[in-house]
Amino acid sequence: MKIRITRGGIFGKDGEIAVGTELDVKEEPKGWAGRYEVISGGGGKNKEAVSGDGGGEPKTAAEVLKMATDGSQFMAFKAAATKLLGDKTPTNKADIVAALEDLATQP
């Protein structure tokens, strides 16, 4: 399965693993709960992706745009944006905001 690090505080043999790093793992590292998300694999019955956003209802483009200005951490904002924009999510905040604005104005 492939996971993406979404928060700091995870260390490997060479020091802290950078946020945004994608890793291939055999099974979910439950001890890292809230600091990564499953991005592929890991399918199966009763499996649930672990992410730092606390789950809950999916956000609309307008709700995610609000996160850009309400003091939310960038990675939480980017994770919510990625759920809406998918693989085409830009890497910097200004471009993400522009993409979400486009999405919010689509019928």
C-alpha positions as CSV (number, residue, x, y, z in Angstrom):
1,M,0.0,0.0,0.0
2,K,1.1,3.6,-0.5
3,I,0.8,6.3,2.1
4,R,1.5,10.0,2.1
5,I,2.9,11.8,5.2
6,T,0.5,14.6,6.1
7,R,2.0,15.8,9.4
8,G,5.5,16.0,11.0
9,G,6.8,14.0,13.8
10,I,7.5,10.7,12.0
11,F,11.2,9.7,12.0
12,G,13.1,7.1,9.9
13,K,16.7,6.0,10.1
14,D,17.9,9.2,8.4
15,G,15.8,11.6,10.6
16,E,12.4,13.2,10.2
17,I,10.4,12.2,7.2
18,A,9.3,15.3,5.3
19,V,5.6,16.1,5.0
20,G,4.3,15.1,1.6
21,T,6.7,12.1,1.3
22,E,5.0,9.0,-0.2
23,L,6.0,5.6,1.1
24,D,5.3,2.0,0.1
25,V,4.4,0.0,3.2
26,K,3.2,-3.6,3.8
27,E,0.5,-2.5,6.3
28,E,-0.8,0.6,7.8
29,P,1.5,2.0,10.5
30,K,-1.2,2.5,13.2
31,G,1.3,4.2,15.5
32,W,1.4,7.1,13.0
33,A,-2.3,7.6,13.1
34,G,-3.3,11.2,12.1
35,R,0.0,11.9,10.5
36,Y,-0.5,10.0,7.2
37,E,-3.1,9.1,4.6
38,V,-3.5,6.0,2.5
39,I,-3.3,6.9,-1.2
40,S,-3.4,3.5,-2.8
41,G,-3.7,-0.1,-2.0
42,G,-4.9,-1.0,1.5
43,G,-8.2,-2.1,0.0
44,G,-10.2,-4.7,1.7
45,K,-13.1,-5.3,4.0
46,N,-13.4,-3.0,7.0
47,K,-10.4,-0.9,6.0
48,E,-10.5,2.8,6.6
49,A,-7.9,5.4,5.5
50,V,-6.2,7.2,8.3
51,S,-5.8,10.9,7.8
52,G,-5.2,14.0,9.9
53,D,-8.5,15.7,9.1
54,G,-10.6,13.8,11.6
55,G,-12.9,12.4,8.9
56,G,-16.4,13.7,8.9
57,E,-18.5,14.9,6.0
58,P,-16.8,15.9,2.7
59,K,-16.1,19.6,2.4
60,T,-17.4,21.7,-0.5
61,A,-15.0,23.9,-2.5
62,A,-16.3,27.0,-0.6
63,E,-15.6,25.3,2.8
64,V,-12.1,24.4,1.7
65,L,-11.5,27.9,0.4
66,K,-12.4,29.2,3.8
67,M,-9.7,27.0,5.3
68,A,-7.2,29.0,3.3
69,T,-7.9,32.1,5.4
70,D,-9.2,30.8,8.8
71,G,-5.8,29.9,10.2
72,S,-6.0,26.2,9.3
73,Q,-2.6,24.5,8.8
74,F,-1.5,24.3,5.2
75,M,-1.4,20.5,5.1
76,A,-5.0,20.2,6.4
77,F,-6.1,22.7,3.8
78,K,-4.1,20.8,1.1
79,A,-5.5,17.4,2.1
80,A,-9.1,18.8,2.0
81,A,-8.3,20.4,-1.4
82,T,-6.8,17.1,-2.7
83,K,-10.0,15.3,-1.9
84,L,-11.8,17.6,-4.3
85,L,-9.2,18.2,-6.9
86,G,-7.6,14.8,-7.0
87,D,-4.2,14.2,-8.7
88,K,-4.4,17.6,-10.4
89,T,-3.9,19.4,-7.1
90,P,-1.3,22.1,-7.4
91,T,1.6,22.3,-5.0
92,N,1.4,25.8,-3.7
93,K,-1.4,27.6,-1.9
94,A,-2.1,30.3,-4.4
95,D,-2.6,27.8,-7.2
96,I,-4.7,25.6,-5.0
97,V,-6.9,28.6,-4.1
98,A,-7.3,29.4,-7.8
99,A,-8.2,25.8,-8.7
100,L,-10.8,25.7,-5.9
101,E,-12.3,29.0,-7.0
102,D,-12.7,27.6,-10.5
103,L,-14.3,24.5,-9.0
104,A,-16.6,26.5,-6.8
105,T,-17.9,28.5,-9.8
106,Q,-18.7,25.4,-11.9
107,P,-22.4,24.5,-12.1
